[in-house]
Amino acid sequence: MKLFQGMTQKQSQTQKMAMTQQMQQSIQMLQYNSDELQHFLENKALENPLMDVVVEGEFYEQPVKTSSKASAQTEETNYLNQIPDNRLSLFESLLEQIHLNYRDTPIRQTMIYLAEFIDINGYLSIDLNDVASATGVSYIQVVDALTLLQQLDPPGIAARDLQECLLLQIERDNGAPNLAYLVIEEEFENFANRKWQAIAKKYEISLGAIQKIYDFVQLLSPNPGAAYGETIQQYIRPDLIVKKTEEGLEVSSTRTSFPTVNFQQQYFDRMKQTGDQEVDTYLKEKKAEFEWIKKSVTQRGDTILKVGMEIVNRQRDFFLEEGRRLKPLMLKEIAEELSVHESTISRSVNGKYLETSFGIFELRSFFTTGLSDQNSEEDVSASDAKSLIDQLIKNENKGKPLSDQKLVALLQVEGIELSRRTVAKYRDALGIPSSSKRKRFDD
């Protein structure tokens, strides 16, 4: 009995929220974008004969604006553009060219064999010695077959590395600068690493001439086969629309993103007349399901509208002023204002779009982190800092580009305190190379 001495029993009561299937479904519907919601509802309509889904409205082409200063094109999309593109694949295109240009010989068979080992980017992914062993032809014949294959379109196809890919394209371009082929062939590493002084000395040319070669190479494709990759045109339906009125800004839902869920009353009445108990039970379940889905769709639309209205209210300057500067805004702020969980706001803005007279924007793009601004009581958003960095670099002397440390100093003049590391991070995010790689040597 000693084993049980000192042991006591306690009864505690805890409260947990059990998430029902309907609640999970409602959360999923809020998270869905317009296309996902339509697909979900159409699947539900297949399972529920009492439910009919109607979607109205127009589609808009990508890309969606994420930059605050970019102007937009809201041209109506031709529905013929939505027909899938059934063009030839890269392999099919090569095969067609081989059969069209070469008669049936061992060389042609080797070309076809090589074409099977060209990856999606257009590069040859097999060693020529392995090809000779597998096909039983001589190494010289394999090289001949590769040489012929590399004359096909697109230029640069069947290259074994980037250097060869560029050389193949330069060789076929009559507009290539003088010495471009020779520089890429003999000094590729120095050229890529911008060790141009050594190249200029070797060929007795100016740095400006090398700059022209560099500009030309930038126009070549490093992945010639990528153009044949399967592409799917993407279309979006704006969820909200913002319009300027005499009273200010008006935010409203669009019919394009909120499908109408209709009840099939005639079918319900007809089935009800059977008097079958099992049919009545089935109709009751499906009607309840319909009512829940309709309610969830309405709640989804109301939530997105409320979130959108609050975003527009917080970012009024973006919609009214030419500068279109965003203020720092966090999901938590909107959640507190609407008395909902932060995750609800996150689901409401991901994949949801706002249409304006100057472009279409994802709702999430209006949330930005803040930076300290010494000259203002308000914070400056990270997007504003990036925009200023971008502008400073665009206006720099290309012969003496701004270093990250110099950018730090120039930002300080504007009242924005950033570390050199943060400036470098923002510059990388903008896709802008370092100052050493931006330097130009124009004559």
URBEL-V110694 format. One record per helix or strand of 2 or more residues. SS is the DSSP state (H for helix, E for strand). FROM is the first residue (numbers start at 1). LEN is the number of residues. If there is no record, write none. Layout:
ss: <SS & SS>
from: <FROM & FROM>
len: <LEN & LEN>
This chain:
ss: <H & H & H & E & E & H & H & H & E & H & H & H & H & H & H & H & H & E & E & E & E & H & H & H & H & H & E & E & H & E & E & H & H & H & H>
from: <2 & 21 & 34 & 51 & 60 & 79 & 90 & 106 & 123 & 128 & 139 & 162 & 180 & 188 & 196 & 207 & 226 & 235 & 240 & 248 & 260 & 265 & 277 & 316 & 331 & 342 & 353 & 359 & 363 & 370 & 380 & 382 & 404 & 420 & 435>
len: <3 & 11 & 14 & 4 & 2 & 4 & 12 & 10 & 2 & 8 & 11 & 10 & 7 & 5 & 8 & 12 & 3 & 2 & 6 & 6 & 4 & 8 & 38 & 5 & 8 & 8 & 4 & 4 & 4 & 2 & 2 & 13 & 10 & 10 & 4>
